[in-house]
Amino acid sequence: MSELYQNIMGEPEVLTDVLNNRKKYFGALAEKYKDAERIYVVGSGTSFHCGLSVRRFMEQLTGLEVTAAYPSVFMEGTVLHAGKALCVGISQSGRSAVTVKALERCRKAGYYTAAVSSNNPSAIAEAAEDFIPLIVGIERSASTKGYVTSMLTLILLALEIGLRNGNASEEDEKRIVALFERHIAKFPEMVKICEDWIARNEADFLKMVRVSVMGYEANYGTALEGALKLLEAVRVMVAGYDFEEWLHGAYNALSEESFLFICRHTGHGQYAERVGKLQRIVSPFTPHVYVIGGEDDGDPRNVCLPVSGEEILAPFEYILPFQMMIALLPEKKGINADRVLIPNFHTEVGSKSVQ
């Protein structure tokens, strides 16, 4: 199996590690950050999607306003207000130049700063006052373990802060730990369902040229991440959308070559109903509409996952079909997903440090 596939199969192990060692990894830092008045999460690409996907849960646990932003947008468009704030910069490689600059800016402003990375020493570790390790090993191709582990890291850091500033309770902690333990236990079953779904639709998936990925609420970040992963590894033209955003104009570009992937939450009546309507409305223009959800409607194009119905788990559950697609499809298309098109691209263009 591909390295990507092996990385995905390693997700339960790394999630279990961060869950079981949350006090060791985050306890002292949470005590330090308990008087923070707001939180910024900055990162590019996958790292930004992590913050976007769990931002609301961080707010619920800490009682603080949490902003997720691309570092470049943060640098140019965010006023650093006086007071105690925490900036968490995420870069799995530790080399993201603009994330380093964002952390340096916040540190100069007197904010708490924490770097989340799998590499130390690294440029990002030097830029921040504190370091939070991502124990995921090396991912040379598209990030999968790093993505889910970064999301859980942010959630558990927020939980530990909430326990110390009085916004979260021990009951909250027990519930969250139990939810993720169940998610980890269900992982092999979910993988098998995704593999069967891909096998059913493989002939069509190998023809993908123009792709839209949609999600809403907690799965808006999933849509962006799923789109990025298909672009990186399957190497098709793809865009990620908020569900409502796609409805406001993107439908005009529909053709028989259009492939639509829609994340449909269980239990969200208005959106779930509208997903069904969308399937019917676009059917005369494209047969390639695939719904990721928790209800089996008998349509072989759709994948029915044993989802929990818990919002906090949605980004972890609904990303898996996209991760499995990038693990299984590139080889069948004759694509080496580990091959970099332009060697030294990041150092030449200045998007990552040499370190």
N, C-alpha and C positions, 0 to 999 in steps of 0.2 A: 504494500500500500504506500501511497505518497506520504511525504513528510507532512503535508497539510492534514491528511487524514489522521496520522499519528498524533499530531498536535491537538486536534479536536478530541480524540479519544483520551487525551491527558487532562481535559478540563475538570472532570470530577476530582482528580487528585489535587490539582492546584486550588480549586475552590474549597476543598476540605481543609487544606493547609491554612489558608487565610481565615477561614471560619474558626478553626480550632485555636489559632494563635492570635486572635484579635486583640486580646489584652496585651500580649507581648509586642505586637506591631504598633498598636494605636493607643494603648492606655496612657503612657506618659505624655504623648503628644496631645491627647484629648484634655488632659489635666491642664496643660499649658494653654490650650486654645479655648478653654471653657468661657472666657470672657469676651470672645470675639463677637462682633456686632453684625457682621455679614461675611459671606464666603464667595470667593470667585474660583471657578474651575476653568483653567485654560489649557488648551491643547489643540493640535491640528489633526484633521482627518479622523481616524479611529479614536484618538484621544478626546477630541471634541465630542464625538458621538457618545462616548462614555458619560461625560458630564451632562450632556443634554438628556440622556435616557434616565438618569437617576436624580436629576436636580430636584424634582418635586419631593421625592422621598427624603432627600437630605434636608429639605426645608421642614418637612413634617417631623423629622427626628430631632432637629436642632432648634426649631422655632425661629430660625434666622432666614433672611433673604439670601438665596443662592443664585448666582448668575453663572451660566456656562457660556463661554465665548471662544472664538478663534483668537489666538494671541495677537494676530495682526489687527483685528477689529478692536480688541481690548486695548492695544497700544494707542490706536488713533482715536477711538470713539468713547473711551471710558474715563470719566473724571474720578480721580482717587480722592474721595472725601476723607476728611479728618475722622479720626476714631480708630478703634481696633478692628482690623479685618484680617482675614486669612485668605491667602492666595495659594491654591494647589495647582501646580503645573505638572502635566502628565506628558511623558515622552518615553515610550518603551525602550527606544535605543539610547535615550539620554542625550541625543545630539541635535534636537530641534532648535535651530538658532533663534527663531522668533519666540519660542516658549522660554528660552533662557533670558531673552531681553525682557519679557513680561515679568518674570520672577525678579530680575534685577531691579526693575522699576518699582515693584511693590516693596521689595526689601529696602530700597532707598527711601521710600515713603514711610517706613516704620511699621509696615504690616508684618504679620506672621507669614512665613513662606515655607512651603513643603514641596519637595520634588518627589514624584512617583515615577519610578523607572526600574528596569531590570538590570541596569548597569551603574555601578559605583566602584571606582571613580568615573565620573562623566561630567560633561559641561553643565548639565542641568543640576547635578548634585552639588557642584561648586557654586551655582547661582543662588540656591536656596539655603536657608538657615537649617532646615531639617530635611531628612531623607526617609522616604517610605519605600521599602523594597517590593518589587514585583517578582515573586519567586516562580518564574515561568520557564526558565531556561531560554535557549536561543530559538527565535522564530525567524528564519531567514526569508520566508515567503510571507504571505498575508497574515496579519495578526488574528488569532482566534482565542487561544488561551489568554493572551494579554488583554484582549477586549473584555472578556467576562470577568477576569480577575480584577481589572481596573474598576469595573462597575461595582463589584462586591467590596473592594477596598474603600471606595468612596462611601458606600452605604454604611459599612461598619465603622469607619472613622466618624461619620455623622452620628451614628448610634452612641459611640463612646462619648462624644462631645455632649450629646443630649442627656446621657446618664449623669453627666457632671454639672451641666447647667440647669438641671431640673426639668427639662422638657420631655425627656423619655424616661420610661420606668423599666424595672426588671421584667415586668410582664411583656413589655414591648420587645425586650431582648430575647426572652424565651420564645416568643412567637416567631420572630424573624429567624432565629437559629433553626427552629423546627421546620419552617417553610423551606429554607435552603437545604436542610438535610433531606427533606422529601424530594426536592428537585434533583439533588445529586443521585438519590436512589432510583429515580425514574429515568435517568439519563440514557441507559442502554436501550430501554424500550423506545424512547423518542428517536434515538439514532436509527433503529431498525425501521420505524415508521417512515422516516425521512428517506432512507435508502430505497424502500419499496416504492415510495412516491416518485422518486427520481427515475427508478427503473421503468415505471409505468409510462412516464412522459419523456423518456430519454430521447427518442427520435425527434420530438419537437424541440426539446431544449437545445439540442445540437444545432438547430437551425436559427437560434436566436440572433437577431441583428439589432433591433430597436427595442429597448426594454424600459419600462417604468416600474418603480417599486413604490408602493404607497403604505402609509401607516398613519395612525392617529393617536393622540394622547401619549402614553408611555412608549408606544411603538413608532412615533415619528423618528426618533433616533435610530430605531431598528431599520426603518426604511432607508435612511441615509447610509447606515453601515452596510446593509445588505447590498445596496446599489454600488457602494465603493468596492466591496469584495468581488462582486461580479465583474466590475470594470478591471480590477487589478489582476484577477486570476483567470477568468473566462474570456476576458478581453473583448467584450461587446460594448456597444454604445448604450449607456444606461444612465438614468437620472432617478434620484430619490425625491419623493414628494410627501408633504402632509396631504392626507386624503382630500381634505377640503380644497387645498391649493390646486390639486390636479383637476378637480371638477371645474375650477374657474378659468379654464382655457386650454389646458394641455390636450383635452379630448379632440380638439380640432386637427391634431396631427395623426389621428388614428388611421391605420391602414391594415391590410392583411399581414403585414410584417410586424405589427405591434404586439409585444408581449407585455401583459400586465400582471404583476404580482401584488396582492393586497393582503395585508395583515389585518385580520378581523378578530377583535377581542370577543371573548365569550362574555355575555351579560351586559353588553353595551347596546341597548335596544335601538336608538336612533341611528347609530352608525352601522350596526350590523344589518339593519333593514335596508339602508341605503347602498351598502355593498351589494346586496342581492339585486336591487334595482339597477345598479350600474352594470352588473353582469348581463342582465337582460337587454338593456339599452344598447350596449356596445356589441352585442353578439352578431348583428348584421355586418359589422365592420372588421371584426377580428375574432377568431375562435380561441385565441391564446390568452385566456383569462384564468389565473390560478389564485385560489384563495387559501391562505394559511390561517387555520382556526382550530376550534375545539369541537366543532359539530360536523358529523358525517352526513352529508346530504346525498351521498351516492355518486357524486360527480368525480370521475377518476382524475380530473385535472387538479382537484383540491386535496390538500393534506390535512388530515384530522389528527391533531396532537392531543395527548392527555394533559391538557393545560390545567393549571390550578385555579384559574379565575382570579388570582391575586395580582393586583397591579404591580406590586414590587417585583414579582417574578416574570412579568410579561417580557421585558427586554432580554432575559436569559432564555426564555422558552422559544420566542418567535424568531430569534436570530439563527437557530440551529438549522432550519431547512436551507438557508442561504450558505451557511458554513459547509454543509454537506454537499451542496452544489459545487462549490469551488474545490472541494476535496475530490470529487468524482468526475466532473465534466472535463477539466482541461486535458487530461491524458487522452480521453476519448476523442478530443478535437485535435490531438497532435500538438498540444501546447505544453511547454515546460513552464509551469507557473513560478518556478524559482529563478528563471532567467530574467536578468535585468536588461531592458532594451538598450539603455544608454549607461555604460559603466561610469562610475564617479559622477553621476548626474547631480546628486545633492551637493557635493563639495564644489563642483564647477559652478552651479547656479547660486550657491550660498545659502541653501535652505537647511543644511545640517553642518555641524562643525566637523572638523577632521578627527577630533578626539573620539 
